[in-house]
Amino acid sequence: MIKSTLNMSSISDYLHKYLQKRRTVKL
């Protein structure tokens, strides 16, 4: 369960950074 939560957090963080990058490229 803890591993699963960490994984989700990691994916969420990755998506957040990815979206920020895309936004920067768009701007």
mmCIF file as gemmi writes it, N, C-alpha and C atoms, coordinates in Angstrom:
data_model
loop_
_atom_site.group_PDB
_atom_site.id
_atom_site.type_symbol
_atom_site.label_atom_id
_atom_site.label_alt_id
_atom_site.label_comp_id
_atom_site.label_asym_id
_atom_site.label_entity_id
_atom_site.label_seq_id
_atom_site.pdbx_PDB_ins_code
_atom_site.Cartn_x
_atom_site.Cartn_y
_atom_site.Cartn_z
_atom_site.occupancy
_atom_site.B_iso_or_equiv
_atom_site.pdbx_formal_charge
_atom_site.auth_seq_id
_atom_site.auth_asym_id
_atom_site.pdbx_PDB_model_num
ATOM 1 N N . MET Axp A 1 ? 0.848 -1.202 0 1 0 ? 1 A 1
ATOM 2 C CA . MET Axp A 1 ? 0 0 0 1 0 ? 1 A 1
ATOM 3 C C . MET Axp A 1 ? 0.887 1.257 0 1 0 ? 1 A 1
ATOM 4 N N . ILE Axp A 2 ? 1.856 1.291 0.88 1 0 ? 2 A 1
ATOM 5 C CA . ILE Axp A 2 ? 2.744 2.462 0.946 1 0 ? 2 A 1
ATOM 6 C C . ILE Axp A 2 ? 3.472 2.627 -0.389 1 0 ? 2 A 1
ATOM 7 N N . LYS Axp A 3 ? 3.937 1.511 -0.94 1 0 ? 3 A 1
ATOM 8 C CA . LYS Axp A 3 ? 4.65 1.572 -2.221 1 0 ? 3 A 1
ATOM 9 C C . LYS Axp A 3 ? 3.744 2.16 -3.298 1 0 ? 3 A 1
ATOM 10 N N . SER Axp A 4 ? 2.512 1.707 -3.302 1 0 ? 4 A 1
ATOM 11 C CA . SER Axp A 4 ? 1.542 2.177 -4.292 1 0 ? 4 A 1
ATOM 12 C C . SER Axp A 4 ? 1.354 3.691 -4.144 1 0 ? 4 A 1
ATOM 13 N N . THR Axp A 5 ? 1.228 4.156 -2.911 1 0 ? 5 A 1
ATOM 14 C CA . THR Axp A 5 ? 1.034 5.588 -2.677 1 0 ? 5 A 1
ATOM 15 C C . THR Axp A 5 ? 2.244 6.375 -3.158 1 0 ? 5 A 1
ATOM 16 N N . LEU Axp A 6 ? 3.426 5.866 -2.862 1 0 ? 6 A 1
ATOM 17 C CA . LEU Axp A 6 ? 4.647 6.556 -3.3 1 0 ? 6 A 1
ATOM 18 C C . LEU Axp A 6 ? 4.695 6.62 -4.816 1 0 ? 6 A 1
ATOM 19 N N . ASN Axp A 7 ? 4.325 5.519 -5.439 1 0 ? 7 A 1
ATOM 20 C CA . ASN Axp A 7 ? 4.337 5.477 -6.895 1 0 ? 7 A 1
ATOM 21 C C . ASN Axp A 7 ? 3.384 6.53 -7.464 1 0 ? 7 A 1
ATOM 22 N N . MET Axp A 8 ? 2.2 6.602 -6.926 1 0 ? 8 A 1
ATOM 23 C CA . MET Axp A 8 ? 1.222 7.591 -7.397 1 0 ? 8 A 1
ATOM 24 C C . MET Axp A 8 ? 1.779 9.001 -7.215 1 0 ? 8 A 1
ATOM 25 N N . SER Axp A 9 ? 2.385 9.244 -6.081 1 0 ? 9 A 1
ATOM 26 C CA . SER Axp A 9 ? 2.957 10.56 -5.815 1 0 ? 9 A 1
ATOM 27 C C . SER Axp A 9 ? 4.045 10.863 -6.839 1 0 ? 9 A 1
ATOM 28 N N . SER Axp A 10 ? 4.854 9.869 -7.145 1 0 ? 10 A 1
ATOM 29 C CA . SER Axp A 10 ? 5.936 10.048 -8.111 1 0 ? 10 A 1
ATOM 30 C C . SER Axp A 10 ? 5.361 10.383 -9.488 1 0 ? 10 A 1
ATOM 31 N N . ILE Axp A 11 ? 4.352 9.644 -9.891 1 0 ? 11 A 1
ATOM 32 C CA . ILE Axp A 11 ? 3.724 9.885 -11.197 1 0 ? 11 A 1
ATOM 33 C C . ILE Axp A 11 ? 3.11 11.277 -11.226 1 0 ? 11 A 1
ATOM 34 N N . SER Axp A 12 ? 2.462 11.642 -10.138 1 0 ? 12 A 1
ATOM 35 C CA . SER Axp A 12 ? 1.821 12.958 -10.065 1 0 ? 12 A 1
ATOM 36 C C . SER Axp A 12 ? 2.881 14.052 -10.213 1 0 ? 12 A 1
ATOM 37 N N . ASP Axp A 13 ? 3.982 13.882 -9.512 1 0 ? 13 A 1
ATOM 38 C CA . ASP Axp A 13 ? 5.068 14.863 -9.58 1 0 ? 13 A 1
ATOM 39 C C . ASP Axp A 13 ? 5.623 14.927 -10.998 1 0 ? 13 A 1
ATOM 40 N N . TYR Axp A 14 ? 5.782 13.769 -11.616 1 0 ? 14 A 1
ATOM 41 C CA . TYR Axp A 14 ? 6.312 13.704 -12.984 1 0 ? 14 A 1
ATOM 42 C C . TYR Axp A 14 ? 5.374 14.432 -13.943 1 0 ? 14 A 1
ATOM 43 N N . LEU Axp A 15 ? 4.089 14.171 -13.817 1 0 ? 15 A 1
ATOM 44 C CA . LEU Axp A 15 ? 3.11 14.827 -14.694 1 0 ? 15 A 1
ATOM 45 C C . LEU Axp A 15 ? 3.14 16.335 -14.486 1 0 ? 15 A 1
ATOM 46 N N . HIS Axp A 16 ? 3.255 16.752 -13.251 1 0 ? 16 A 1
ATOM 47 C CA . HIS Axp A 16 ? 3.288 18.18 -12.945 1 0 ? 16 A 1
ATOM 48 C C . HIS Axp A 16 ? 4.469 18.844 -13.649 1 0 ? 16 A 1
ATOM 49 N N . LYS Axp A 17 ? 5.637 18.228 -13.543 1 0 ? 17 A 1
ATOM 50 C CA . LYS Axp A 17 ? 6.829 18.778 -14.196 1 0 ? 17 A 1
ATOM 51 C C . LYS Axp A 17 ? 6.668 18.76 -15.705 1 0 ? 17 A 1
ATOM 52 N N . TYR Axp A 18 ? 6.11 17.687 -16.214 1 0 ? 18 A 1
ATOM 53 C CA . TYR Axp A 18 ? 5.909 17.556 -17.66 1 0 ? 18 A 1
ATOM 54 C C . TYR Axp A 18 ? 4.983 18.661 -18.174 1 0 ? 18 A 1
ATOM 55 N N . LEU Axp A 19 ? 3.906 18.889 -17.439 1 0 ? 19 A 1
ATOM 56 C CA . LEU Axp A 19 ? 2.962 19.943 -17.848 1 0 ? 19 A 1
ATOM 57 C C . LEU Axp A 19 ? 3.63 21.314 -17.784 1 0 ? 19 A 1
ATOM 58 N N . GLN Axp A 20 ? 4.439 21.527 -16.78 1 0 ? 20 A 1
ATOM 59 C CA . GLN Axp A 20 ? 5.138 22.81 -16.659 1 0 ? 20 A 1
ATOM 60 C C . GLN Axp A 20 ? 6.054 23.006 -17.856 1 0 ? 20 A 1
ATOM 61 N N . LYS Axp A 21 ? 6.733 21.959 -18.26 1 0 ? 21 A 1
ATOM 62 C CA . LYS Axp A 21 ? 7.639 22.038 -19.417 1 0 ? 21 A 1
ATOM 63 C C . LYS Axp A 21 ? 6.85 22.401 -20.666 1 0 ? 21 A 1
ATOM 64 N N . ARG Axp A 22 ? 5.745 21.698 -20.867 1 0 ? 22 A 1
ATOM 65 C CA . ARG Axp A 22 ? 4.908 21.971 -22.041 1 0 ? 22 A 1
ATOM 66 C C . ARG Axp A 22 ? 4.433 23.419 -22.036 1 0 ? 22 A 1
ATOM 67 N N . ARG Axp A 23 ? 4.038 23.891 -20.873 1 0 ? 23 A 1
ATOM 68 C CA . ARG Axp A 23 ? 3.55 25.263 -20.761 1 0 ? 23 A 1
ATOM 69 C C . ARG Axp A 23 ? 4.658 26.239 -21.152 1 0 ? 23 A 1
ATOM 70 N N . THR Axp A 24 ? 5.849 25.957 -20.671 1 0 ? 24 A 1
ATOM 71 C CA . THR Axp A 24 ? 6.988 26.825 -20.985 1 0 ? 24 A 1
ATOM 72 C C . THR Axp A 24 ? 7.232 26.837 -22.49 1 0 ? 24 A 1
ATOM 73 N N . VAL Axp A 25 ? 7.151 25.666 -23.1 1 0 ? 25 A 1
ATOM 74 C CA . VAL Axp A 25 ? 7.38 25.573 -24.548 1 0 ? 25 A 1
ATOM 75 C C . VAL Axp A 25 ? 6.299 26.354 -25.288 1 0 ? 25 A 1
ATOM 76 N N . LYS Axp A 26 ? 5.054 26.214 -24.81 1 0 ? 26 A 1
ATOM 77 C CA . LYS Axp A 26 ? 3.95 26.929 -25.461 1 0 ? 26 A 1
ATOM 78 C C . LYS Axp A 26 ? 4.17 28.426 -25.372 1 0 ? 26 A 1
ATOM 79 N N . LEU Axp A 27 ? 4.562 28.892 -24.207 1 0 ? 27 A 1
ATOM 80 C CA . LEU Axp A 27 ? 4.77 30.327 -24.023 1 0 ? 27 A 1
ATOM 81 C C . LEU Axp A 27 ? 5.979 30.772 -24.832 1 0 ? 27 A 1
